Amino acid sequence: MKKTFKFKLIDILLILLMILPIACGIVLRVLTKPLSEGISITGAMVFKEIKLPLQNLLISEANVNSWLVLISISALALYMTHGMREGVKCRRHLAAEWVVEKTDSLVQGNMGEYFSQFSPFICAILGYSAFSSLSSLVGLFPPTSDFSTVFGWALLVFILITYYKLKGGVGNYLKGYFEPIPFFAPLNVIGEIATPISMSFRHFGNILSGSVISALIASALGGLTRSIFGPLGSIPFLQVGLPAVLSVYFDVFSGCLQAFIFAMLTMLNISGGFPKELYEKRMEKKELRRSNKNAA
């Protein structure tokens, strides 16, 4: 594929759009993070508090980093598909096709043909979650370490679960709360509400615990270095190696794994709550009524 000057220029702009948001986040972190000694494990820094009638709106580090990651992912998607057309193949286009094919296969294998249109949504969850967790590798506060961020994702999934459950009819949806016996209605309501809470706590807890464990071990190794080497304790002899290995597990493996688990729970909860047989019967009745009305 012959690349024109305009094509190369757009490529450069997209690459800059991938890098600059993360670079801005790093600069913002350096300029605003207060100096501290020893172990420092804190939540997202609050940059601004906007007063509202019901509740104040907090603009935090997690919110800002979420948008920065979102901009970088969008630029990456545009870069991978830039210039894509039939009959023209290059490595990034093949990579984009591989992502689409794998996501389609994952969705159809877990949700069925009816939910094939969910592929972009599931791909977005996987990418957004994984890249948010991986942002800690460059020193940013990972948005997935903030409960409000992950709970927002889980709340969106809960709305979709309820929407597809209602496709079987409002009466059938309410009836499900009283099964197998009416006495179980309160427990069923609690179980329904617990879905987004459990999804968000699982994701948030695993990412946050990894950050806490890594910080504690790095600090302990620093103290051990000063105890053993005395005057040379300022040189991080023991802090080289083990923290890097832990970072590979907690930041890379665990971050990607939690993204995959969250996506799997999303697919299984939505497809599992969809009453396919009831929905098909409702559609048949509607079609029959429509046919009778037209015949009359």
N, C-alpha and C positions, 0 to 999 in steps of 0.2 A: 504494500500500500504506500503510494507516494504521499509524503507529508508536505503540505504547503506551509508557507510562513504563517498564515493565519491559524492553521491546525496546530503548529508547534507553539504559537503564542497562547492559544487557549489551553494547551497542555500545561504550559508553565504557570499560567494563572490558577489552574485547578490544583496543581502541586503546591503552590504557595497558599492556596485556600485550605489545603489539608494541614500544612505545617504551622502557619501563622496563628490560628486559634490556640493551639497547644502551647506555642511559644509565648503568646500573650498571657495564658493561664499561669505559666511558670514565672513570668516576670511579676504578675500580680501577686502570686504566692510569696515571692521573695520580698516584695515591697511591703506587704501587709502582715506577714506572719511575725508575731512578736518573738524576741529572743528568749530562750529558756535553757535551763541547765538540767541535766539528768533526764529522767523519763518524762515525756510530755505526750499524753494521749488525750486529745480533745476532739470535739465534734467539728462540724463545719463552722467556719468563721462567718459571722453575720456582718455584712457590709452596710446594710441600710434597713431601717424599719419604717414602713409606710403605714400610717394610721388609717384604719378603716372602721366603719360603724360596728360591725360584728366582731372582727378580730384583726389585729395588725398583720400586715403582710411583710414577711421577712425575706430580704434578698440576701441569700447566703452563698457561701462558697460552693455548695452542692448545686444550687440553681445555676450559677454562672458556668461551672464546669460542665454541667449537663448540656447547656447550649453550645459550649465550645466543642464538646465531643460530637454533638449532633451536626454542627457545621462541618467538621472534619470528615465525618462519615458520609455526609451528602456530597462533599467534594470528591471523596474517594469513589463513590458510586458513579458520579458523572465522569470522572477520569477513566474508569474501567469500561464505560460504555461509549465514550467519545469516539465518533467516527464509525460506530458499529453499523454495518449493513450487510445484506445477504451476499454471500460469495467472497467477502473480505474477512480474513481471520488474522489475528495477531495474539500474542501471549495474554495480554490483559483482557481481550475479548473472550478468549477461551476460559480464562479464570472466572469471568463474569458468568459465562454459560454454565460452568461447573457449579458455581454457587446456586444458580437458579435451579439446575437439575437436581442437586442434592436436597434443596429445600422443598421442591415439589414432591420428591420421593418421600421425604420425611413426613410431610403433611398428609399425603394420600395414604401412607402406610399406617398413620396413627389416627387420622380423622375421617378418611374415606373420600370418595369422589365428590360428594355433596359439598365438602368444605375445601375444594381445591383452590378457591379464590382467596383462601387465607394465607397462601404462600408468602406474599409481600409482607403481611403483618407479622408472621412468625420469623421471617428473615430479619425484619426490623428489630424485633425483640432480641434475637440472638446477637446481632451486631451491636446494638445499642448497649445491651447489658455487658457483653464481653469487652468492648472498647472502654466503657465507663470504668470497669474494674481494672483494666490494664493501664489506665491513665496514671495509676500510682507508681508505675515503673519510671515515669519521668518526673516524679516529685509532686504531682497534683493530688489534691484530695479526691479520692474516687467517689463519684456521686452515689454508687451503690452502697457506700458506708453510711449513708444518711437514710434513715427509715422512711422519711416522708417521700423521698424519690421513689423507692421501691414500692411503697404502699400505693402511690399514685398509679403505677403500672398494674398492680394487683387489683385496684379498684376498677380500672378500665376493663380488665379481664372479667371481673365479677359482673359488670354491666352486660358484657357480651354473653356470659353464661346465662344470666336471667333472661336476656332477649331471646335466646334460642330455646330456652325452656318454655317461654310463653308462646312459642310457635305451635305447641300442642293444644293451645287454648287456655284462657285464664282459669276456667273451672278446673281443668286437669292439673294446672300448676298449683292451685290452692289445695286441691285434693291430696297432692303429694305430701303436704305437711302433716296430714292426719293418718299417714300409713306407717306401719301396718295397723296401728290402732290409734284412736284419737288422743290417747294419753301421751303419745310420743310427740305431739305437736310442738311443745316448747323446746324439746331436744332437737327436733328437726330445724326449727328456726335458728337455734344456736349453731347447729352444724352448718347451716347456710351462711351465716355471718362469719363463721370461723374460716371459710375458704380464703378470702383475700388476706385475712390476718396471718394465717399460717403460711401462705405463699410468700408474703413480704418478710415475715420474721425469719423464715428459712434462708432466703437470699441475703438479707441484711446481716443476719447473725453470723453466717459463714464468712462473709467478706470482712466484717468488722473484727471478728475473732482472729482472723489471719493477720490483720494489721497490728492488733494488740500483742499477739504472741511474738511477731517479728520485732516489734519495738522493745519488748521486755528482754528478749534474748540478746539483741544488739547492745542494750544497756548493761546487761549482766556480763557480757563478754568484755565490754569496755572497763568495767570495774575489776574484772579478773586480770586484765592486761596490766592495769596500774598496780595491782597487788604483786604480780609476779615480776614485772620488769622494772618496777621502781621509777627511777629518773627517766627511763625510756618509755614509760607508760603512756605518754602522749601519742606514741606511734601505735596505730591500731593493728597490732600483730594478730591477735585472736579474732578480730572482727572481719578478717578477710577470709572468705570461703564459705563458712556456715550461713551467715546472713544471705549471701547470694543464692545458696541452694534453697533456703527457706523461701526466698523471694520467687524463685522459679515455681515452687509448689503453690504458695499462698496467692501470689499475684497472677501467675500465668495459668497453671493447671486448674487451681481451685476457681479462679475467676471465670474461665471458659466453661468449666464443669457446671457452675451455678447458673450460668446463662443457658446452658443446654437443659438443665433440670427445670428452670423456670419456663422455658419454651415448651417442654414436654408436659408439664402440669397444665399449662394454658391449653394445649391441644386436647389433652385427655378430659379436662373439666368441661370444656365447651362441647366437644363431640359427645361426651358421656351424658351431659344434661339435655341433649337434643332428643325429644321423643319422635323419632323418625316415623314410626308406624302411625301414631296419632296425627302427625302433621300430614302424612299422605292421605289419610282418611278425610281430614278436614278439606284438603285440596280437591279430593274427589267429590265431596258433597257440594263444595262451592261451584265446581265445574258442572255438576248435574243441575244445580239451581239455575246457573247461567244458561245452560242449554234449554231447560224448560221455559225460562223467561223469554228466550229468543224465539222458541217454537210457538209460544202463545202470542 
